Amino acid sequence: MNKSQLFAVEKAVEGHNIILLFQSGTGKSFVFKEIQKKLSGAGKNVSVTGTTGITALIVKGCTVHSWSGIGDGRYDSDELCQKLLTDEHFVSYKQIILKADSLIIDEISMLSLKHFEQIEYVCRTIKHKDLYYGGIQVIASGAFFSFRLYLNH
């Protein structure tokens, strides 16, 4: 791993929320695997997602839409939270959110602001914590022009 990749892994292990902005072919999948391995080794429940079906397959996860229960986006945030809290068809999504310590979202640039904010609201509501994403560590990436690391902790 190069210096920037090592720094990203180190900050993720420290618990920071991070967004990795990579060019294609710069080792994003490798860094995600390393982060997942280190966090899981520390006893963290890590959910790996992508914003599209293809991306989810590549990272060996599921879509963030499926992970969170938002699916095709037909429900507003409050209606979705009500379903997650009371509807037996949504119990599995609720359990996934409750168990999650860290959430990896690949290709964040493909996620609309509406869905990003809805997932954040749902996690905060389901976890009953007034923290960003209900206290779930968020590690995201997108394929833009250069590699940069943004931290928020």
HUHU-V925900 format. One line per field, one symbol per residue. ss: DSSP state (H for helix, E for strand, C for the rest). burial: 1 if it has 9 or more other ideal C-beta (glycine too) atoms within 8 Angstrom, else 0. Layout:
ss->???
burial->???
//
This chain:
ss->CCHHHHHHHHHHHCCCEEEEEECCCCCHHHHHHHHHHHHHHCCCCEEEEECCHHHHHHCCCEEHHHHHCCCCCCCCHHHHHHHHHHCHHHHHHHHHHHHCCEEEEECHHHCCHHHHHHHHHHHHHHHCCCCHHHHCEEEEEEECCCCEEEEEC
burial->000011111011100111111110001101110111011100010111111100110110111111111100100010011111101001001101100111111111001000111111111111100001110111111110001010000
//
